[in-house]
Amino acid sequence: MSDAPNPIQVQKFLGGIDYPATRDALIAHAQESGADGNVISALENIPDKEYDSPTAVSSAVSDS
C-alpha cells in the first residue's frame, strides 16, 4: 500500500476523540473530521478492538 497514510496524517483526523475508543468510533470520528479515503481505509484495516491511546492507533496503522 504505497499510498497508505502515515500515523501523523491519521492522528490529524482523530483529534478530540475520547480514549479508549473502538475501531468503529475511530472511523466515525475520522469521517466527521473530513478524513480522505486513504485514512478511512487505513483505520478499516486495523484490528477490531478498543484502543486506549493515539499511540496504540498509530502502531496498529503502521502494522496493518
mmCIF file as Biopython writes it, N, C-alpha, C and O atoms, coordinates in Angstrom:
data_model
#
loop_
_atom_site.group_PDB
_atom_site.id
_atom_site.type_symbol
_atom_site.label_atom_id
_atom_site.label_alt_id
_atom_site.label_comp_id
_atom_site.label_asym_id
_atom_site.label_entity_id
_atom_site.label_seq_id
_atom_site.pdbx_PDB_ins_code
_atom_site.Cartn_x
_atom_site.Cartn_y
_atom_site.Cartn_z
_atom_site.occupancy
_atom_site.B_iso_or_equiv
_atom_site.auth_seq_id
_atom_site.auth_asym_id
_atom_site.pdbx_PDB_model_num
ATOM 1   N N  . MET A ? 1  ? 0.831   -1.183 0.000  1.0 0.0 1  A 1 
ATOM 2   C CA . MET A ? 1  ? 0.000   0.000  0.000  1.0 0.0 1  A 1 
ATOM 3   C C  . MET A ? 1  ? 0.872   1.243  0.000  1.0 0.0 1  A 1 
ATOM 4   O O  . MET A ? 1  ? 1.175   1.786  1.062  1.0 0.0 1  A 1 
ATOM 5   N N  . SER A ? 2  ? 1.267   1.685  -1.139 1.0 0.0 2  A 1 
ATOM 6   C CA . SER A ? 2  ? 2.174   2.823  -1.225 1.0 0.0 2  A 1 
ATOM 7   C C  . SER A ? 2  ? 1.503   4.136  -0.848 1.0 0.0 2  A 1 
ATOM 8   O O  . SER A ? 2  ? 2.180   5.083  -0.448 1.0 0.0 2  A 1 
ATOM 9   N N  . ASP A ? 3  ? 0.174   4.204  -0.973 1.0 0.0 3  A 1 
ATOM 10  C CA . ASP A ? 3  ? -0.493  5.444  -0.615 1.0 0.0 3  A 1 
ATOM 11  C C  . ASP A ? 3  ? -1.131  5.394  0.772  1.0 0.0 3  A 1 
ATOM 12  O O  . ASP A ? 3  ? -2.045  6.163  1.069  1.0 0.0 3  A 1 
ATOM 13  N N  . ALA A ? 4  ? -0.646  4.486  1.619  1.0 0.0 4  A 1 
ATOM 14  C CA . ALA A ? 4  ? -1.129  4.421  2.993  1.0 0.0 4  A 1 
ATOM 15  C C  . ALA A ? 4  ? -0.702  5.682  3.735  1.0 0.0 4  A 1 
ATOM 16  O O  . ALA A ? 4  ? 0.431   6.140  3.588  1.0 0.0 4  A 1 
ATOM 17  N N  . PRO A ? 5  ? -1.604  6.240  4.529  1.0 0.0 5  A 1 
ATOM 18  C CA . PRO A ? 5  ? -1.251  7.453  5.271  1.0 0.0 5  A 1 
ATOM 19  C C  . PRO A ? 5  ? -0.273  7.141  6.387  1.0 0.0 5  A 1 
ATOM 20  O O  . PRO A ? 5  ? -0.267  6.034  6.925  1.0 0.0 5  A 1 
ATOM 21  N N  . ASN A ? 6  ? 0.556   8.120  6.736  1.0 0.0 6  A 1 
ATOM 22  C CA . ASN A ? 6  ? 1.431   7.897  7.879  1.0 0.0 6  A 1 
ATOM 23  C C  . ASN A ? 6  ? 0.635   8.189  9.148  1.0 0.0 6  A 1 
ATOM 24  O O  . ASN A ? 6  ? -0.423  8.815  9.083  1.0 0.0 6  A 1 
ATOM 25  N N  . PRO A ? 7  ? 1.135   7.738  10.307 1.0 0.0 7  A 1 
ATOM 26  C CA . PRO A ? 7  ? 0.384   7.905  11.554 1.0 0.0 7  A 1 
ATOM 27  C C  . PRO A ? 7  ? 0.049   9.367  11.874 1.0 0.0 7  A 1 
ATOM 28  O O  . PRO A ? 7  ? -0.986  9.638  12.482 1.0 0.0 7  A 1 
ATOM 29  N N  . ILE A ? 8  ? 0.895   10.298 11.481 1.0 0.0 8  A 1 
ATOM 30  C CA . ILE A ? 8  ? 0.621   11.715 11.755 1.0 0.0 8  A 1 
ATOM 31  C C  . ILE A ? 8  ? -0.609  12.168 10.975 1.0 0.0 8  A 1 
ATOM 32  O O  . ILE A ? 8  ? -1.442  12.906 11.500 1.0 0.0 8  A 1 
ATOM 33  N N  . GLN A ? 9  ? -0.725  11.725 9.718  1.0 0.0 9  A 1 
ATOM 34  C CA . GLN A ? 9  ? -1.907  12.072 8.924  1.0 0.0 9  A 1 
ATOM 35  C C  . GLN A ? 9  ? -3.172  11.508 9.566  1.0 0.0 9  A 1 
ATOM 36  O O  . GLN A ? 9  ? -4.207  12.173 9.608  1.0 0.0 9  A 1 
ATOM 37  N N  . VAL A ? 10 ? -3.080  10.280 10.063 1.0 0.0 10 A 1 
ATOM 38  C CA . VAL A ? 10 ? -4.234  9.653  10.704 1.0 0.0 10 A 1 
ATOM 39  C C  . VAL A ? 10 ? -4.616  10.427 11.958 1.0 0.0 10 A 1 
ATOM 40  O O  . VAL A ? 10 ? -5.792  10.732 12.159 1.0 0.0 10 A 1 
ATOM 41  N N  . GLN A ? 11 ? -3.650  10.745 12.797 1.0 0.0 11 A 1 
ATOM 42  C CA . GLN A ? 11 ? -3.933  11.437 14.059 1.0 0.0 11 A 1 
ATOM 43  C C  . GLN A ? 11 ? -4.559  12.814 13.836 1.0 0.0 11 A 1 
ATOM 44  O O  . GLN A ? 11 ? -5.331  13.294 14.666 1.0 0.0 11 A 1 
ATOM 45  N N  . LYS A ? 12 ? -4.223  13.436 12.722 1.0 0.0 12 A 1 
ATOM 46  C CA . LYS A ? 12 ? -4.789  14.751 12.412 1.0 0.0 12 A 1 
ATOM 47  C C  . LYS A ? 12 ? -6.316  14.701 12.415 1.0 0.0 12 A 1 
ATOM 48  O O  . LYS A ? 12 ? -6.971  15.672 12.797 1.0 0.0 12 A 1 
ATOM 49  N N  . PHE A ? 13 ? -6.884  13.567 11.988 1.0 0.0 13 A 1 
ATOM 50  C CA . PHE A ? 13 ? -8.330  13.424 11.902 1.0 0.0 13 A 1 
ATOM 51  C C  . PHE A ? 13 ? -8.950  12.815 13.151 1.0 0.0 13 A 1 
ATOM 52  O O  . PHE A ? 13 ? -10.170 12.680 13.236 1.0 0.0 13 A 1 
ATOM 53  N N  . LEU A ? 14 ? -8.117  12.448 14.120 1.0 0.0 14 A 1 
ATOM 54  C CA . LEU A ? 14 ? -8.627  11.836 15.345 1.0 0.0 14 A 1 
ATOM 55  C C  . LEU A ? 14 ? -8.543  12.778 16.542 1.0 0.0 14 A 1 
ATOM 56  O O  . LEU A ? 14 ? -8.839  12.383 17.670 1.0 0.0 14 A 1 
ATOM 57  N N  . GLY A ? 15 ? -8.139  14.025 16.295 1.0 0.0 15 A 1 
ATOM 58  C CA . GLY A ? 15 ? -8.031  14.984 17.383 1.0 0.0 15 A 1 
ATOM 59  C C  . GLY A ? 15 ? -9.359  15.162 18.100 1.0 0.0 15 A 1 
ATOM 60  O O  . GLY A ? 15 ? -10.398 15.324 17.459 1.0 0.0 15 A 1 
ATOM 61  N N  . GLY A ? 16 ? -9.330  15.134 19.419 1.0 0.0 16 A 1 
ATOM 62  C CA . GLY A ? 16 ? -10.525 15.355 20.213 1.0 0.0 16 A 1 
ATOM 63  C C  . GLY A ? 16 ? -11.322 14.111 20.529 1.0 0.0 16 A 1 
ATOM 64  O O  . GLY A ? 16 ? -12.303 14.183 21.269 1.0 0.0 16 A 1 
ATOM 65  N N  . ILE A ? 17 ? -10.928 12.970 19.987 1.0 0.0 17 A 1 
ATOM 66  C CA . ILE A ? 17 ? -11.658 11.736 20.306 1.0 0.0 17 A 1 
ATOM 67  C C  . ILE A ? 17 ? -11.296 11.298 21.721 1.0 0.0 17 A 1 
ATOM 68  O O  . ILE A ? 17 ? -10.163 11.480 22.167 1.0 0.0 17 A 1 
ATOM 69  N N  . ASP A ? 18 ? -12.256 10.725 22.413 1.0 0.0 18 A 1 
ATOM 70  C CA . ASP A ? 18 ? -12.027 10.234 23.770 1.0 0.0 18 A 1 
ATOM 71  C C  . ASP A ? 18 ? -11.554 8.785  23.711 1.0 0.0 18 A 1 
ATOM 72  O O  . ASP A ? 18 ? -12.164 7.945  23.049 1.0 0.0 18 A 1 
ATOM 73  N N  . TYR A ? 19 ? -10.467 8.509  24.409 1.0 0.0 19 A 1 
ATOM 74  C CA . TYR A ? 19 ? -9.963  7.135  24.522 1.0 0.0 19 A 1 
ATOM 75  C C  . TYR A ? 19 ? -10.394 6.582  25.856 1.0 0.0 19 A 1 
ATOM 76  O O  . TYR A ? 19 ? -10.528 7.352  26.807 1.0 0.0 19 A 1 
ATOM 77  N N  . PRO A ? 20 ? -10.621 5.273  25.982 1.0 0.0 20 A 1 
ATOM 78  C CA . PRO A ? 20 ? -10.485 4.281  24.907 1.0 0.0 20 A 1 
ATOM 79  C C  . PRO A ? 20 ? -11.576 4.440  23.854 1.0 0.0 20 A 1 
ATOM 80  O O  . PRO A ? 20 ? -12.678 4.915  24.129 1.0 0.0 20 A 1 
ATOM 81  N N  . ALA A ? 21 ? -11.224 4.022  22.628 1.0 0.0 21 A 1 
ATOM 82  C CA . ALA A ? 21 ? -12.151 4.115  21.509 1.0 0.0 21 A 1 
ATOM 83  C C  . ALA A ? 21 ? -12.079 2.846  20.675 1.0 0.0 21 A 1 
ATOM 84  O O  . ALA A ? 21 ? -11.005 2.273  20.490 1.0 0.0 21 A 1 
ATOM 85  N N  . THR A ? 22 ? -13.223 2.413  20.176 1.0 0.0 22 A 1 
ATOM 86  C CA . THR A ? 22 ? -13.263 1.238  19.311 1.0 0.0 22 A 1 
ATOM 87  C C  . THR A ? 22 ? -12.859 1.631  17.895 1.0 0.0 22 A 1 
ATOM 88  O O  . THR A ? 22 ? -12.818 2.812  17.548 1.0 0.0 22 A 1 
ATOM 89  N N  . ARG A ? 23 ? -12.567 0.635  17.102 1.0 0.0 23 A 1 
ATOM 90  C CA . ARG A ? 23 ? -12.222 0.900  15.699 1.0 0.0 23 A 1 
ATOM 91  C C  . ARG A ? 23 ? -13.355 1.641  15.005 1.0 0.0 23 A 1 
ATOM 92  O O  . ARG A ? 23 ? -13.108 2.593  14.264 1.0 0.0 23 A 1 
ATOM 93  N N  . ASP A ? 24 ? -14.591 1.220  15.235 1.0 0.0 24 A 1 
ATOM 94  C CA . ASP A ? 24 ? -15.732 1.881  14.597 1.0 0.0 24 A 1 
ATOM 95  C C  . ASP A ? 24 ? -15.845 3.338  15.023 1.0 0.0 24 A 1 
ATOM 96  O O  . ASP A ? 24 ? -16.172 4.197  14.205 1.0 0.0 24 A 1 
ATOM 97  N N  . ALA A ? 25 ? -15.577 3.626  16.295 1.0 0.0 25 A 1 
ATOM 98  C CA . ALA A ? 25 ? -15.626 5.017  16.776 1.0 0.0 25 A 1 
ATOM 99  C C  . ALA A ? 25 ? -14.525 5.843  16.117 1.0 0.0 25 A 1 
ATOM 100 O O  . ALA A ? 25 ? -14.742 7.001  15.763 1.0 0.0 25 A 1 
ATOM 101 N N  . LEU A ? 26 ? -13.343 5.246  15.954 1.0 0.0 26 A 1 
ATOM 102 C CA . LEU A ? 26 ? -12.238 5.940  15.290 1.0 0.0 26 A 1 
ATOM 103 C C  . LEU A ? 26 ? -12.596 6.283  13.852 1.0 0.0 26 A 1 
ATOM 104 O O  . LEU A ? 26 ? -12.344 7.396  13.391 1.0 0.0 26 A 1 
ATOM 105 N N  . ILE A ? 27 ? -13.187 5.322  13.145 1.0 0.0 27 A 1 
ATOM 106 C CA . ILE A ? 27 ? -13.577 5.538  11.748 1.0 0.0 27 A 1 
ATOM 107 C C  . ILE A ? 27 ? -14.632 6.638  11.665 1.0 0.0 27 A 1 
ATOM 108 O O  . ILE A ? 27 ? -14.529 7.536  10.830 1.0 0.0 27 A 1 
ATOM 109 N N  . ALA A ? 28 ? -15.639 6.572  12.522 1.0 0.0 28 A 1 
ATOM 110 C CA . ALA A ? 28 ? -16.704 7.575  12.505 1.0 0.0 28 A 1 
ATOM 111 C C  . ALA A ? 28 ? -16.143 8.966  12.791 1.0 0.0 28 A 1 
ATOM 112 O O  . ALA A ? 28 ? -16.513 9.934  12.127 1.0 0.0 28 A 1 
ATOM 113 N N  . HIS A ? 29 ? -15.260 9.066  13.767 1.0 0.0 29 A 1 
ATOM 114 C CA . HIS A ? 29 ? -14.670 10.366 14.115 1.0 0.0 29 A 1 
ATOM 115 C C  . HIS A ? 29 ? -13.835 10.910 12.954 1.0 0.0 29 A 1 
ATOM 116 O O  . HIS A ? 29 ? -13.902 12.095 12.629 1.0 0.0 29 A 1 
ATOM 117 N N  . ALA A ? 30 ? -13.061 10.038 12.345 1.0 0.0 30 A 1 
ATOM 118 C CA . ALA A ? 30 ? -12.234 10.469 11.211 1.0 0.0 30 A 1 
ATOM 119 C C  . ALA A ? 30 ? -13.113 10.957 10.059 1.0 0.0 30 A 1 
ATOM 120 O O  . ALA A ? 30 ? -12.795 11.959 9.419  1.0 0.0 30 A 1 
ATOM 121 N N  . GLN A ? 31 ? -14.221 10.251 9.792  1.0 0.0 31 A 1 
ATOM 122 C CA . GLN A ? 31 ? -15.135 10.670 8.726  1.0 0.0 31 A 1 
ATOM 123 C C  . GLN A ? 31 ? -15.733 12.043 9.033  1.0 0.0 31 A 1 
ATOM 124 O O  . GLN A ? 31 ? -15.826 12.899 8.154  1.0 0.0 31 A 1 
ATOM 125 N N  . GLU A ? 32 ? -16.135 12.241 10.280 1.0 0.0 32 A 1 
ATOM 126 C CA . GLU A ? 32 ? -16.710 13.534 10.683 1.0 0.0 32 A 1 
ATOM 127 C C  . GLU A ? 32 ? -15.680 14.650 10.574 1.0 0.0 32 A 1 
ATOM 128 O O  . GLU A ? 32 ? -16.035 15.809 10.361 1.0 0.0 32 A 1 
ATOM 129 N N  . SER A ? 33 ? -14.406 14.302 10.720 1.0 0.0 33 A 1 
ATOM 130 C CA . SER A ? 33 ? -13.329 15.295 10.657 1.0 0.0 33 A 1 
ATOM 131 C C  . SER A ? 33 ? -12.862 15.556 9.222  1.0 0.0 33 A 1 
ATOM 132 O O  . SER A ? 33 ? -11.957 16.360 8.997  1.0 0.0 33 A 1 
ATOM 133 N N  . GLY A ? 34 ? -13.482 14.877 8.259  1.0 0.0 34 A 1 
ATOM 134 C CA . GLY A ? 34 ? -13.150 15.118 6.861  1.0 0.0 34 A 1 
ATOM 135 C C  . GLY A ? 34 ? -11.982 14.305 6.339  1.0 0.0 34 A 1 
ATOM 136 O O  . GLY A ? 34 ? -11.330 14.706 5.375  1.0 0.0 34 A 1 
ATOM 137 N N  . ALA A ? 35 ? -11.709 13.162 6.966  1.0 0.0 35 A 1 
ATOM 138 C CA . ALA A ? 35 ? -10.600 12.314 6.519  1.0 0.0 35 A 1 
ATOM 139 C C  . ALA A ? 35 ? -10.841 11.809 5.109  1.0 0.0 35 A 1 
ATOM 140 O O  . ALA A ? 35 ? -11.979 11.562 4.708  1.0 0.0 35 A 1 
ATOM 141 N N  . ASP A ? 36 ? -9.748  11.659 4.355  1.0 0.0 36 A 1 
ATOM 142 C CA . ASP A ? 36 ? -9.873  11.137 2.999  1.0 0.0 36 A 1 
ATOM 143 C C  . ASP A ? 36 ? -9.960  9.609  3.006  1.0 0.0 36 A 1 
ATOM 144 O O  . ASP A ? 36 ? -9.847  8.967  4.050  1.0 0.0 36 A 1 
ATOM 145 N N  . GLY A ? 37 ? -10.160 9.062  1.842  1.0 0.0 37 A 1 
ATOM 146 C CA . GLY A ? 37 ? -10.335 7.620  1.719  1.0 0.0 37 A 1 
ATOM 147 C C  . GLY A ? 37 ? -9.150  6.808  2.195  1.0 0.0 37 A 1 
ATOM 148 O O  . GLY A ? 37 ? -9.326  5.712  2.727  1.0 0.0 37 A 1 
ATOM 149 N N  . ASN A ? 38 ? -7.937  7.330  2.013  1.0 0.0 38 A 1 
ATOM 150 C CA . ASN A ? 38 ? -6.751  6.594  2.462  1.0 0.0 38 A 1 
ATOM 151 C C  . ASN A ? 38 ? -6.740  6.429  3.972  1.0 0.0 38 A 1 
ATOM 152 O O  . ASN A ? 38 ? -6.409  5.359  4.484  1.0 0.0 38 A 1 
ATOM 153 N N  . VAL A ? 39 ? -7.103  7.492  4.687  1.0 0.0 39 A 1 
ATOM 154 C CA . VAL A ? 39 ? -7.127  7.428  6.155  1.0 0.0 39 A 1 
ATOM 155 C C  . VAL A ? 39 ? -8.232  6.484  6.615  1.0 0.0 39 A 1 
ATOM 156 O O  . VAL A ? 39 ? -8.011  5.656  7.500  1.0 0.0 39 A 1 
ATOM 157 N N  . ILE A ? 40 ? -9.412  6.600  6.025  1.0 0.0 40 A 1 
ATOM 158 C CA . ILE A ? 40 ? -10.525 5.717  6.398  1.0 0.0 40 A 1 
ATOM 159 C C  . ILE A ? 40 ? -10.145 4.266  6.123  1.0 0.0 40 A 1 
ATOM 160 O O  . ILE A ? 40 ? -10.384 3.393  6.958  1.0 0.0 40 A 1 
ATOM 161 N N  . SER A ? 41 ? -9.564  4.008  4.979  1.0 0.0 41 A 1 
ATOM 162 C CA . SER A ? 41 ? -9.149  2.650  4.631  1.0 0.0 41 A 1 
ATOM 163 C C  . SER A ? 41 ? -8.127  2.106  5.623  1.0 0.0 41 A 1 
ATOM 164 O O  . SER A ? 41 ? -8.198  0.944  6.022  1.0 0.0 41 A 1 
ATOM 165 N N  . ALA A ? 42 ? -7.178  2.950  6.020  1.0 0.0 42 A 1 
ATOM 166 C CA . ALA A ? 42 ? -6.166  2.517  6.988  1.0 0.0 42 A 1 
ATOM 167 C C  . ALA A ? 42 ? -6.826  2.139  8.308  1.0 0.0 42 A 1 
ATOM 168 O O  . ALA A ? 42 ? -6.457  1.138  8.922  1.0 0.0 42 A 1 
ATOM 169 N N  . LEU A ? 43 ? -7.797  2.931  8.747  1.0 0.0 43 A 1 
ATOM 170 C CA . LEU A ? 43 ? -8.483  2.624  10.005 1.0 0.0 43 A 1 
ATOM 171 C C  . LEU A ? 43 ? -9.345  1.370  9.872  1.0 0.0 43 A 1 
ATOM 172 O O  . LEU A ? 43 ? -9.472  0.603  10.826 1.0 0.0 43 A 1 
ATOM 173 N N  . GLU A ? 44 ? -9.934  1.158  8.705  1.0 0.0 44 A 1 
ATOM 174 C CA . GLU A ? 44 ? -10.743 -0.049 8.495  1.0 0.0 44 A 1 
ATOM 175 C C  . GLU A ? 44 ? -9.891  -1.312 8.530  1.0 0.0 44 A 1 
ATOM 176 O O  . GLU A ? 44 ? -10.402 -2.403 8.787  1.0 0.0 44 A 1 
ATOM 177 N N  . ASN A ? 45 ? -8.594  -1.167 8.272  1.0 0.0 45 A 1 
ATOM 178 C CA . ASN A ? 45 ? -7.698  -2.332 8.225  1.0 0.0 45 A 1 
ATOM 179 C C  . ASN A ? 45 ? -7.026  -2.657 9.551  1.0 0.0 45 A 1 
ATOM 180 O O  . ASN A ? 45 ? -6.303  -3.649 9.644  1.0 0.0 45 A 1 
ATOM 181 N N  . ILE A ? 46 ? -7.250  -1.839 10.584 1.0 0.0 46 A 1 
ATOM 182 C CA . ILE A ? 46 ? -6.652  -2.166 11.881 1.0 0.0 46 A 1 
ATOM 183 C C  . ILE A ? 46 ? -7.546  -3.172 12.596 1.0 0.0 46 A 1 
ATOM 184 O O  . ILE A ? 46 ? -8.734  -3.267 12.290 1.0 0.0 46 A 1 
ATOM 185 N N  . PRO A ? 47 ? -6.992  -3.922 13.543 1.0 0.0 47 A 1 
ATOM 186 C CA . PRO A ? 47 ? -7.813  -4.920 14.269 1.0 0.0 47 A 1 
ATOM 187 C C  . PRO A ? 47 ? -9.023  -4.274 14.944 1.0 0.0 47 A 1 
ATOM 188 O O  . PRO A ? 47 ? -8.944  -3.147 15.434 1.0 0.0 47 A 1 
ATOM 189 N N  . ASP A ? 48 ? -10.133 -4.995 14.965 1.0 0.0 48 A 1 
ATOM 190 C CA . ASP A ? 48 ? -11.374 -4.516 15.574 1.0 0.0 48 A 1 
ATOM 191 C C  . ASP A ? 48 ? -11.305 -4.753 17.076 1.0 0.0 48 A 1 
ATOM 192 O O  . ASP A ? 48 ? -11.683 -5.813 17.575 1.0 0.0 48 A 1 
ATOM 193 N N  . LYS A ? 49 ? -10.812 -3.741 17.784 1.0 0.0 49 A 1 
ATOM 194 C CA . LYS A ? 49 ? -10.686 -3.822 19.241 1.0 0.0 49 A 1 
ATOM 195 C C  . LYS A ? 49 ? -10.758 -2.409 19.795 1.0 0.0 49 A 1 
ATOM 196 O O  . LYS A ? 49 ? -10.965 -1.448 19.054 1.0 0.0 49 A 1 
ATOM 197 N N  . GLU A ? 50 ? -10.585 -2.293 21.103 1.0 0.0 50 A 1 
ATOM 198 C CA . GLU A ? 50 ? -10.590 -0.974 21.730 1.0 0.0 50 A 1 
ATOM 199 C C  . GLU A ? 50 ? -9.153  -0.465 21.835 1.0 0.0 50 A 1 
ATOM 200 O O  . GLU A ? 50 ? -8.252  -1.200 22.239 1.0 0.0 50 A 1 
ATOM 201 N N  . TYR A ? 51 ? -8.952  0.780  21.472 1.0 0.0 51 A 1 
ATOM 202 C CA . TYR A ? 51 ? -7.627  1.411  21.525 1.0 0.0 51 A 1 
ATOM 203 C C  . TYR A ? 51 ? -7.609  2.406  22.668 1.0 0.0 51 A 1 
ATOM 204 O O  . TYR A ? 51 ? -8.540  3.195  22.833 1.0 0.0 51 A 1 
ATOM 205 N N  . ASP A ? 52 ? -6.540  2.366  23.462 1.0 0.0 52 A 1 
ATOM 206 C CA . ASP A ? 52 ? -6.515  3.192  24.665 1.0 0.0 52 A 1 
ATOM 207 C C  . ASP A ? 52 ? -5.739  4.495  24.509 1.0 0.0 52 A 1 
ATOM 208 O O  . ASP A ? 52 ? -5.703  5.305  25.435 1.0 0.0 52 A 1 
ATOM 209 N N  . SER A ? 53 ? -5.120  4.705  23.353 1.0 0.0 53 A 1 
ATOM 210 C CA . SER A ? 53 ? -4.339  5.934  23.172 1.0 0.0 53 A 1 
ATOM 211 C C  . SER A ? 53 ? -4.050  6.169  21.690 1.0 0.0 53 A 1 
ATOM 212 O O  . SER A ? 53 ? -4.163  5.252  20.876 1.0 0.0 53 A 1 
ATOM 213 N N  . PRO A ? 54 ? -3.677  7.409  21.345 1.0 0.0 54 A 1 
ATOM 214 C CA . PRO A ? 54 ? -3.271  7.670  19.959 1.0 0.0 54 A 1 
ATOM 215 C C  . PRO A ? 54 ? -2.088  6.805  19.536 1.0 0.0 54 A 1 
ATOM 216 O O  . PRO A ? 54 ? -1.996  6.403  18.377 1.0 0.0 54 A 1 
ATOM 217 N N  . THR A ? 55 ? -1.189  6.519  20.467 1.0 0.0 55 A 1 
ATOM 218 C CA . THR A ? 55 ? -0.018  5.696  20.163 1.0 0.0 55 A 1 
ATOM 219 C C  . THR A ? 55 ? -0.441  4.291  19.736 1.0 0.0 55 A 1 
ATOM 220 O O  . THR A ? 55 ? 0.133   3.719  18.809 1.0 0.0 55 A 1 
ATOM 221 N N  . ALA A ? 56 ? -1.434  3.746  20.407 1.0 0.0 56 A 1 
ATOM 222 C CA . ALA A ? 56 ? -1.923  2.402  20.065 1.0 0.0 56 A 1 
ATOM 223 C C  . ALA A ? 56 ? -2.514  2.393  18.655 1.0 0.0 56 A 1 
ATOM 224 O O  . ALA A ? 56 ? -2.318  1.439  17.903 1.0 0.0 56 A 1 
ATOM 225 N N  . VAL A ? 57 ? -3.234  3.452  18.301 1.0 0.0 57 A 1 
ATOM 226 C CA . VAL A ? 57 ? -3.810  3.543  16.952 1.0 0.0 57 A 1 
ATOM 227 C C  . VAL A ? 57 ? -2.684  3.660  15.921 1.0 0.0 57 A 1 
ATOM 228 O O  . VAL A ? 57 ? -2.704  2.982  14.893 1.0 0.0 57 A 1 
ATOM 229 N N  . SER A ? 58 ? -1.707  4.520  16.200 1.0 0.0 58 A 1 
ATOM 230 C CA . SER A ? 58 ? -0.585  4.695  15.268 1.0 0.0 58 A 1 
ATOM 231 C C  . SER A ? 58 ? 0.150   3.387  15.047 1.0 0.0 58 A 1 
ATOM 232 O O  . SER A ? 58 ? 0.516   3.066  13.916 1.0 0.0 58 A 1 
ATOM 233 N N  . SER A ? 59 ? 0.373   2.626  16.112 1.0 0.0 59 A 1 
ATOM 234 C CA . SER A ? 59 ? 1.053   1.339  15.987 1.0 0.0 59 A 1 
ATOM 235 C C  . SER A ? 59 ? 0.247   0.379  15.120 1.0 0.0 59 A 1 
ATOM 236 O O  . SER A ? 59 ? 0.803   -0.321 14.273 1.0 0.0 59 A 1 
ATOM 237 N N  . ALA A ? 60 ? -1.058  0.350  15.335 1.0 0.0 60 A 1 
ATOM 238 C CA . ALA A ? 60 ? -1.915  -0.551 14.560 1.0 0.0 60 A 1 
ATOM 239 C C  . ALA A ? 60 ? -1.913  -0.165 13.085 1.0 0.0 60 A 1 
ATOM 240 O O  . ALA A ? 60 ? -1.870  -1.034 12.214 1.0 0.0 60 A 1 
ATOM 241 N N  . VAL A ? 61 ? -1.960  1.144  12.801 1.0 0.0 61 A 1 
ATOM 242 C CA . VAL A ? 61 ? -1.933  1.599  11.402 1.0 0.0 61 A 1 
ATOM 243 C C  . VAL A ? 61 ? -0.606  1.229  10.752 1.0 0.0 61 A 1 
ATOM 244 O O  . VAL A ? 61 ? -0.575  0.797  9.599  1.0 0.0 61 A 1 
ATOM 245 N N  . SER A ? 62 ? 0.485   1.395  11.485 1.0 0.0 62 A 1 
ATOM 246 C CA . SER A ? 62 ? 1.809   1.074  10.951 1.0 0.0 62 A 1 
ATOM 247 C C  . SER A ? 62 ? 1.958   -0.417 10.667 1.0 0.0 62 A 1 
ATOM 248 O O  . SER A ? 62 ? 2.642   -0.807 9.721  1.0 0.0 62 A 1 
ATOM 249 N N  . ASP A ? 63 ? 1.313   -1.252 11.493 1.0 0.0 63 A 1 
ATOM 250 C CA . ASP A ? 63 ? 1.442   -2.704 11.362 1.0 0.0 63 A 1 
ATOM 251 C C  . ASP A ? 63 ? 0.510   -3.289 10.314 1.0 0.0 63 A 1 
ATOM 252 O O  . ASP A ? 63 ? 0.732   -4.410 9.856  1.0 0.0 63 A 1 
ATOM 253 N N  . SER A ? 64 ? -0.529  -2.556 9.923  1.0 0.0 64 A 1 
ATOM 254 C CA . SER A ? 64 ? -1.516  -3.164 9.019  1.0 0.0 64 A 1 
ATOM 255 C C  . SER A ? 64 ? -1.140  -3.008 7.565  1.0 0.0 64 A 1 
ATOM 256 O O  . SER A ? 64 ? -1.870  -3.466 6.686  1.0 0.0 64 A 1 
#
